[in-house]
Amino acid sequence: MKQRILFLISDTGGGHRASAQAIAEAINFLHPDRYEMIIEDLWKNHTPHPFRGMPNTYRWMTGPGLPLWKLLWSTLAQPTLHQHILDDIEALVRNDITAYFRAVQPDMVVSVHPLLNRIGLDCLRTVHLAIPFVTVVTDLVTFHPTWIEPRVTRCIVPTEPARQQAIALGMAPEKLAVYGQPVSLKFAQPVADKSTLRKALGLNPDRPTILLTGGGEGGGQMRTIAQAIATQANQTQLMIVTGRNQSLRKELEALRWEIPTQIYGFVDNMPELMHAADMLVTKAGPGTISEALIAGLPMILADFIPGQETGNVHFVEGNGVGRYTNRPEEIAQLVLAWIQPGNPILQTMATNAARLARPRASLLIGEDLCYLLEHGSARTADMSPADTSHRAHANRQAVGNLPQTVKRSQ
C-alpha cells in the first residue's frame, strides 16, 4: 500500500497550489508511483461557513480591499493576538478538519499555507496521528509570523533571509532547510534559443520582446502598462498573460495595438514565454520571480502585496536582477532604456539571475520529504538536531547525483 502525503493548501492566489503541485511532481519524478499525493484546499472544502468562503475573498482583499488586508496583516503579526485568534478559529473548524484527517489517514502532512500550520498540527494530534508535519514556506523573503509553528517536524524556506526570520520567530535552526522556491520541473528543462521560440510563438524573431504578467489573477495596471510600452517603446513587441482574468483578456483583445502583441489567458508554457522574452514586467510574486531567475530574465516589478511581497522588491533590486516602479510611464521608459544597443544592463541582470536561480529546489524539497518519511522517525513529530542534520546531508548527496537537466517523467 502506497504511503500517503497530504498537502494542505488554500487557493488564495495561485502560488500555494502551484508550489504543492511542483513538489508532488518532483516526488513522482524521484520515486515514480511510490507515493499517493493529495493536494487539498482545507479551508474551502473542510471548514464550515464563513471560513470556507475565505479563499474567494483573496483577490478583493489584495486589490480594492488592500487597507483591510494591511490591518489584518499587522493585527495577526502580533504574537499574543494571533494566538488567541487562531485558537478561536480552531475551535470553530476543528470538527470538520479532524473528520477529514481521520478519513484520509495520511502518512505525512505538508503545509504550504500559513494559516494551516498551527491549526493543522493541533487537529492532527487530536486524531492521534503521530506523523511528520512539514511546513514549506512559499514566501520568498519576508513572510507572516503565522508561517512559523515551532512544533513542526521540518520547516523548509526558500532563501537565507527567510531562514533568519524563521529563527527569529522561534523555529529551531536544526529543523530548517534552505532549498529555494518550489517551481515546476519544466523550468529546469532545456529550451530553444530566443529566435526559434519567437518564431514558434508567431512573433518577430528580431524585435525586443517584453513579457507582461499580473500573476495568476491577472491583477494590477496591465492595460495601462501595456499601452505605455506600446506607445513609448514602439520598436518592441509584447506578450501579455492575463491568467484567470478573462475580462481583462477580452478587453485587451478588443484594442488596436501599435506594436506586435500576443495576448494569452492562463498558460502552461511559461518557460517558453520567459525564454522568448528579453525582460519581464510583473507583480512581485515569489513563484514568478523564481521562475524568471531560472530563465535568466531581467524584470521590472510593477506591483507587490504589502507584507509578504515587500521583501521581494528589495531582493530583486538588491541582487541586481530588476527594478521596481508602479508608474506605467516609468516602466515604459525603463524598457526603452534597457533595449538600447550597447546597453549592458540586460546581460548584467541575466548573469545575476543565473547566480541566484535554484532550478532544482522542488527536487531538493521532494527528496527531503521522502527521506524523512522513509528513513527518519517517520511516526513522530519530533526530530533531534543530529538526526535532522544527517538527513539534510543525505538529501544533498542524493539529489546531487541527479542530472542537472531534468527530464519530466512520462
C-alpha positions as CSV (number, residue, x, y, z in Angstrom):
1,M,0.0,0.0,0.0
2,K,1.4,3.4,-1.0
3,Q,2.2,5.9,1.7
4,R,0.0,8.9,1.5
5,I,1.4,12.5,1.5
6,L,-1.3,15.2,2.2
7,F,-0.5,18.7,1.0
8,L,-2.6,21.4,2.8
9,I,-3.2,24.5,0.7
10,S,-5.7,27.3,0.3
11,D,-6.4,28.8,-3.1
12,T,-5.6,32.4,-2.0
13,G,-3.9,33.3,-5.3
14,G,-2.3,30.6,-7.4
15,G,1.1,30.2,-5.6
16,H,0.2,27.8,-2.8
17,R,-1.4,25.2,-5.2
18,A,1.4,25.7,-7.7
19,S,4.1,25.1,-5.0
20,A,2.3,21.9,-3.8
21,Q,2.0,20.6,-7.4
22,A,5.7,21.3,-8.1
23,I,6.8,19.3,-5.0
24,A,4.4,16.5,-5.9
25,E,5.7,16.4,-9.4
26,A,9.3,16.3,-8.1
27,I,8.5,13.4,-5.7
28,N,6.9,11.4,-8.6
29,F,10.0,12.1,-10.7
30,L,12.3,10.9,-8.0
31,H,10.2,7.9,-6.9
32,P,7.6,7.1,-9.7
33,D,4.3,5.8,-8.3
34,R,5.7,5.1,-4.8
35,Y,3.5,7.6,-3.0
36,E,-0.1,8.7,-3.2
37,M,-0.2,12.5,-3.1
38,I,-3.3,14.6,-2.2
39,I,-3.4,18.3,-2.6
40,E,-6.4,19.7,-0.6
41,D,-7.8,23.2,-0.1
42,L,-8.6,22.7,3.5
43,W,-10.3,26.0,4.0
44,K,-12.6,25.7,1.0
45,N,-13.5,22.0,1.4
46,H,-13.3,21.1,5.1
47,T,-14.4,24.1,7.2
48,P,-17.8,25.5,7.9
49,H,-19.2,28.8,6.8
50,P,-18.0,31.5,6.7
51,F,-14.5,30.1,6.7
52,R,-14.9,28.1,3.5
53,G,-15.5,31.3,1.6
54,M,-12.2,32.9,2.7
55,P,-10.2,31.9,-0.4
56,N,-12.8,33.6,-2.6
57,T,-12.1,37.0,-0.9
58,Y,-8.3,37.0,-1.6
59,R,-8.5,38.8,-5.0
60,W,-10.7,41.6,-3.5
61,M,-8.6,41.8,-0.3
62,T,-5.3,42.3,-2.2
63,G,-7.0,44.7,-4.6
64,P,-9.7,47.1,-3.6
65,G,-9.7,45.8,-0.1
66,L,-6.0,46.4,0.5
67,P,-6.4,48.7,3.6
68,L,-8.3,45.9,5.3
69,W,-5.6,43.4,4.2
70,K,-2.9,45.7,5.8
71,L,-4.9,45.9,9.0
72,L,-5.4,42.1,9.2
73,W,-1.7,41.5,8.4
74,S,-0.5,43.9,11.2
75,T,-3.1,42.6,13.7
76,L,-2.2,38.9,13.2
77,A,1.5,39.7,13.3
78,Q,1.2,40.4,17.0
79,P,2.1,37.0,18.7
80,T,-0.4,37.2,21.5
81,L,-3.3,38.4,19.3
82,H,-2.7,35.9,16.5
83,Q,-2.5,33.0,19.0
84,H,-5.8,34.0,20.5
85,I,-7.4,34.5,17.1
86,L,-6.2,31.2,15.8
87,D,-7.4,29.5,19.0
88,D,-10.9,30.9,18.4
89,I,-10.9,29.9,14.7
90,E,-9.6,26.4,15.6
91,A,-12.5,25.8,18.0
92,L,-14.9,26.5,15.1
93,V,-13.2,24.5,12.4
94,R,-11.7,21.6,14.4
95,N,-14.6,19.1,13.9
96,D,-14.5,19.4,10.1
97,I,-10.8,19.2,9.8
98,T,-10.3,16.3,12.2
99,A,-13.0,14.4,10.4
100,Y,-11.1,14.8,7.1
101,F,-7.8,13.7,8.7
102,R,-9.5,10.6,10.1
103,A,-10.9,9.8,6.7
104,V,-7.6,10.3,4.8
105,Q,-5.2,8.8,7.3
106,P,-2.1,10.5,5.8
107,D,1.5,9.3,6.5
108,M,2.8,12.8,6.2
109,V,1.3,16.3,6.1
110,V,2.9,19.1,4.2
111,S,1.5,22.6,4.8
112,V,2.1,25.3,2.2
113,H,-0.2,27.9,3.7
114,P,0.5,30.0,6.9
115,L,-3.0,29.6,8.4
116,L,-2.8,25.8,8.2
117,N,0.3,25.2,10.4
118,R,-0.8,25.6,14.0
119,I,-4.4,24.6,13.3
120,G,-3.4,21.6,11.1
121,L,-0.9,20.3,13.7
122,D,-3.4,20.6,16.6
123,C,-6.1,18.8,14.6
124,L,-3.6,16.1,13.6
125,R,-2.7,15.5,17.2
126,T,-6.4,15.4,18.2
127,V,-6.9,12.4,16.0
128,H,-3.7,10.8,17.4
129,L,-1.8,10.7,14.1
130,A,1.9,10.8,15.1
131,I,3.3,11.5,11.7
132,P,5.7,14.1,10.3
133,F,4.2,17.6,9.8
134,V,6.3,19.7,7.4
135,T,5.9,23.4,6.6
136,V,7.1,24.7,3.2
137,V,7.2,28.5,3.3
138,T,6.2,29.8,-0.1
139,D,7.0,33.5,0.5
140,L,10.5,34.4,-0.8
141,V,12.0,36.7,1.7
142,T,9.5,38.3,4.2
143,F,6.6,36.3,5.5
144,H,3.8,36.5,8.1
145,P,4.6,35.1,11.6
146,T,1.8,32.6,11.3
147,W,4.0,30.6,9.0
148,I,6.2,29.6,11.9
149,E,5.0,26.8,14.2
150,P,8.0,25.6,16.2
151,R,6.4,22.2,16.9
152,V,6.6,21.1,13.2
153,T,8.9,18.3,12.2
154,R,10.6,20.3,9.5
155,C,10.5,23.8,8.1
156,I,11.7,24.4,4.6
157,V,12.3,28.0,3.4
158,P,13.4,29.5,0.0
159,T,16.2,31.9,1.0
160,E,18.7,32.6,3.7
161,P,16.9,35.8,4.8
162,A,13.8,33.7,5.2
163,R,15.7,31.2,7.4
164,Q,17.0,34.1,9.6
165,Q,13.4,35.4,10.0
166,A,12.2,31.9,10.9
167,I,14.8,31.6,13.6
168,A,13.9,35.0,15.0
169,L,10.3,33.8,15.2
170,G,11.3,30.8,17.3
171,M,12.0,28.0,14.8
172,A,14.9,25.7,15.9
173,P,17.8,26.1,13.4
174,E,18.2,22.3,13.1
175,K,14.7,22.0,11.8
176,L,15.3,24.4,8.9
177,A,16.5,23.8,5.4
178,V,17.0,26.4,2.6
179,Y,16.3,24.9,-0.8
180,G,14.7,27.7,-2.9
181,Q,11.2,28.3,-4.1
182,P,9.4,25.1,-5.4
183,V,8.6,25.5,-9.1
184,S,7.7,23.0,-11.8
185,L,10.4,20.8,-13.2
186,K,9.6,22.1,-16.7
187,F,11.6,25.2,-15.8
188,A,14.7,23.1,-15.5
189,Q,14.3,21.6,-19.0
190,P,16.3,23.0,-21.9
191,V,14.6,25.2,-24.4
192,A,15.3,26.6,-27.9
193,D,17.0,29.9,-28.5
194,K,15.0,33.1,-28.4
195,S,14.7,33.5,-32.2
196,T,13.4,29.9,-32.6
197,L,10.9,30.4,-29.7
198,R,9.7,33.7,-31.1
199,K,9.0,32.2,-34.5
200,A,7.1,29.3,-32.9
201,L,5.0,31.8,-30.9
202,G,4.2,33.8,-34.0
203,L,6.4,36.7,-33.1
204,N,9.1,38.7,-34.9
205,P,12.4,36.9,-34.1
206,D,14.4,40.2,-34.2
207,R,12.3,42.6,-32.2
208,P,13.0,43.1,-28.5
209,T,10.3,41.2,-26.6
210,I,8.5,42.2,-23.4
211,L,6.6,39.6,-21.3
212,L,3.9,41.3,-19.2
213,T,2.1,39.3,-16.4
214,G,-0.1,40.1,-13.4
215,G,0.1,36.8,-11.5
216,G,-2.4,34.1,-11.7
217,E,-5.2,36.5,-11.1
218,G,-4.1,39.0,-13.8
219,G,-4.2,41.9,-11.4
220,G,-2.6,45.4,-11.5
221,Q,-2.4,48.1,-14.1
222,M,-1.7,45.7,-17.0
223,R,-3.7,47.5,-19.7
224,T,-2.1,50.9,-18.8
225,I,1.4,49.4,-18.7
226,A,1.0,47.6,-22.0
227,Q,-0.3,50.8,-23.7
228,A,2.6,52.9,-22.3
229,I,5.1,50.4,-23.6
230,A,3.4,50.2,-27.0
231,T,3.5,54.0,-27.3
232,Q,7.0,54.8,-25.9
233,A,8.9,51.7,-27.0
234,N,7.3,51.1,-30.3
235,Q,10.3,49.0,-31.6
236,T,9.4,46.2,-29.2
237,Q,6.7,43.5,-29.2
238,L,4.5,42.3,-26.3
239,M,3.4,39.0,-24.8
240,I,0.6,39.7,-22.3
241,V,-0.5,36.9,-19.9
242,T,-3.8,37.7,-18.2
243,G,-4.1,34.5,-16.1
244,R,-7.6,33.8,-14.9
245,N,-8.7,37.3,-15.6
246,Q,-10.9,36.6,-18.6
247,S,-12.5,40.1,-18.6
248,L,-9.1,41.7,-19.0
249,R,-8.1,39.3,-21.8
250,K,-11.3,40.2,-23.7
251,E,-10.6,43.9,-23.0
252,L,-7.1,43.7,-24.4
253,E,-8.1,41.6,-27.4
254,A,-10.6,44.3,-28.4
255,L,-7.9,47.0,-28.5
256,R,-5.9,48.0,-31.6
257,W,-2.2,47.7,-30.8
258,E,0.6,49.8,-32.3
259,I,3.2,47.1,-32.0
260,P,3.0,43.3,-32.4
261,T,1.1,41.9,-29.4
262,Q,0.2,38.4,-28.3
263,I,-2.5,38.1,-25.6
264,Y,-2.9,34.9,-23.6
265,G,-5.1,33.7,-20.7
266,F,-3.8,31.1,-18.3
267,V,-0.8,29.4,-19.8
268,D,1.1,26.1,-19.2
269,N,4.1,27.1,-21.4
270,M,5.5,29.9,-19.2
271,P,9.2,28.6,-19.6
272,E,8.9,29.1,-23.4
273,L,7.4,32.6,-23.0
274,M,10.1,33.6,-20.5
275,H,12.9,32.3,-22.6
276,A,11.5,34.1,-25.7
277,A,11.4,37.4,-23.8
278,D,14.1,40.0,-23.2
279,M,12.6,41.2,-20.0
280,L,9.6,40.6,-17.7
281,V,7.1,43.1,-16.3
282,T,5.2,41.6,-13.4
283,K,3.9,41.8,-9.8
284,A,6.4,40.7,-7.2
285,G,5.0,37.2,-6.7
286,P,7.6,34.7,-5.3
287,G,6.9,32.0,-7.8
288,T,7.1,34.3,-10.9
289,I,10.4,35.8,-9.6
290,S,11.9,32.4,-9.0
291,E,10.8,31.2,-12.5
292,A,12.3,34.4,-14.0
293,L,15.6,33.8,-12.2
294,I,15.8,30.3,-13.7
295,A,15.1,31.7,-17.2
296,G,17.8,34.4,-16.7
297,L,15.1,37.0,-17.3
298,P,15.6,40.6,-16.1
299,M,12.4,42.0,-14.5
300,I,10.5,45.2,-13.7
301,L,8.3,44.8,-10.7
302,A,5.1,46.8,-11.2
303,D,3.2,45.9,-8.1
304,F,3.5,44.0,-4.8
305,I,1.3,42.9,-2.0
306,P,2.3,44.7,1.2
307,G,3.6,42.3,3.8
308,Q,4.7,39.0,2.2
309,E,5.9,40.6,-1.1
310,T,7.6,43.7,0.3
311,G,10.9,41.8,0.8
312,N,10.7,40.5,-2.8
313,V,11.2,44.0,-4.1
314,H,14.3,44.5,-2.1
315,F,15.6,41.1,-3.0
316,V,15.2,41.8,-6.8
317,E,16.7,45.3,-6.7
318,G,19.4,44.4,-4.1
319,N,20.7,41.5,-6.2
320,G,20.7,43.5,-9.4
321,V,18.1,41.4,-11.3
322,G,15.5,44.1,-11.8
323,R,13.8,47.3,-10.7
324,Y,10.6,48.4,-9.1
325,T,8.2,51.1,-10.2
326,N,4.5,51.2,-10.2
327,R,4.2,54.0,-12.7
328,P,3.4,52.9,-16.2
329,E,5.2,55.8,-17.9
330,E,8.4,55.0,-15.9
331,I,8.1,51.3,-16.8
332,A,7.9,52.2,-20.5
333,Q,11.0,54.5,-20.1
334,L,12.9,51.7,-18.4
335,V,12.0,49.3,-21.2
336,L,13.2,51.8,-23.8
337,A,16.4,52.5,-22.0
338,W,17.2,48.8,-21.4
339,I,16.8,47.8,-25.1
340,Q,19.1,50.5,-26.4
341,P,22.0,49.0,-28.4
342,G,25.2,48.8,-26.4
343,N,23.4,49.0,-23.0
344,P,24.9,46.1,-21.0
345,I,22.2,46.1,-18.3
346,L,20.1,43.2,-19.6
347,Q,23.2,41.0,-19.8
348,T,24.3,42.0,-16.4
349,M,20.9,41.3,-14.9
350,A,20.7,37.9,-16.7
351,T,24.1,36.9,-15.2
352,N,23.0,37.9,-11.8
353,A,19.8,36.0,-12.2
354,A,21.7,32.8,-13.1
355,R,23.7,33.2,-9.9
356,L,20.5,33.3,-7.8
357,A,18.5,30.7,-9.7
358,R,17.5,27.4,-7.9
359,P,16.0,25.3,-10.7
360,R,16.4,22.1,-8.5
361,A,14.5,23.4,-5.5
362,S,11.5,21.2,-5.9
363,L,13.8,18.1,-6.2
364,L,15.6,19.0,-3.1
365,I,12.4,19.5,-1.2
366,G,10.9,16.3,-2.6
367,E,13.9,14.2,-1.6
368,D,14.0,15.8,1.9
369,L,10.3,14.8,2.4
370,C,10.8,11.3,1.1
371,Y,13.9,10.7,3.2
372,L,12.2,11.9,6.3
373,L,9.2,9.7,5.6
374,E,11.2,6.6,4.7
375,H,14.3,6.8,7.0
376,G,13.6,9.2,9.8
377,S,11.4,8.9,12.9
378,A,8.5,8.6,10.5
379,R,5.9,8.2,13.2
380,T,6.9,11.1,15.4
381,A,6.6,14.9,15.2
382,D,10.0,15.4,16.9
383,M,13.5,15.2,15.5
384,S,16.8,15.6,17.2
385,P,19.3,18.2,15.8
386,A,21.8,15.5,14.9
387,D,19.2,13.4,13.1
388,T,18.0,16.5,11.1
389,S,21.5,17.4,10.1
390,H,22.2,13.9,9.0
391,R,19.1,13.8,6.8
392,A,19.8,17.2,5.2
393,H,23.3,16.0,4.3
394,A,21.9,12.7,2.9
395,N,19.4,14.7,0.8
396,R,22.0,16.9,-0.7
397,Q,24.1,13.9,-1.6
398,A,21.2,12.0,-3.1
399,V,19.8,14.9,-5.2
400,G,23.4,16.0,-6.2
401,N,23.7,12.7,-8.1
402,L,20.7,13.6,-10.3
403,P,21.4,15.1,-13.8
404,Q,21.5,18.9,-13.9
405,T,18.9,18.9,-16.6
406,V,15.7,17.2,-15.5
407,K,13.5,15.3,-17.9
408,R,9.9,15.1,-16.9
409,S,8.7,11.5,-16.1
410,Q,6.2,10.2,-18.6
